[in-house]
C-alpha cells in the first residue's frame, strides 16, 4: 500500500499537502498540470500522444481563452454557461461539446485532488445519440473481401496506404 502511494506522489507534479498553503492557481496553471500528468501517461503507454494533442488543442482553442486567467476556485456556473455558449456559437456537435467538458472535468478533478477546490462544479452532461457510421457500401465491402482473398491466395502484400504524408 505504501508503495502505491509513493508511486502516485511521484506521478503528481505537486503534492496535495503543499497546495493547502498556496492560493489556488488559475485554470491555465491547473490545465498545465493536467497536460503534465497526461504526458506521463503517454510515457507509460497508457494514453496516446494523439489524444494528448487533442486535449492541448481543445484547451488552447476554446477553454483557456474563456477561463485561462480565472482562478480555479472562482469559476462559477456563469462561466460554464459562457463556455457552452462559445461552443454552440461555433456550431460544435453534441459529441464535440461533450468532449470539451470531459477535459474541463479532468482539470477540476485535478484541482480537487490538489485541494484547491472543495468539489467539482456541476458541468453539463451532453446526451449523445450513437449512430454507427457505415464507411463502405455493401458492394465496396464485397470488393475489399474479394481483393484481400485474391492477394492472400497469391501471397502478395496489399499496397501501402497513404495516411497524411506517411505510407503505412
Secondary structure, 3 states (H helix, E strand, C coil): CHHHHHHHHHHCCCCHHHHCCCCCCEHHHHHHHHHHHHHHHHHHCCCCHHHHHHHHHHHHHHHHHHHCCCEHHHCCHHHHHHHHHHHHHCCCCHHHHHHHHHHHHHHHHHHHHCCCCCCCCCCCCCCCCCCCCCCCCHHHHHHHHHHHHHHHHCCCCCCCCEECCEEC
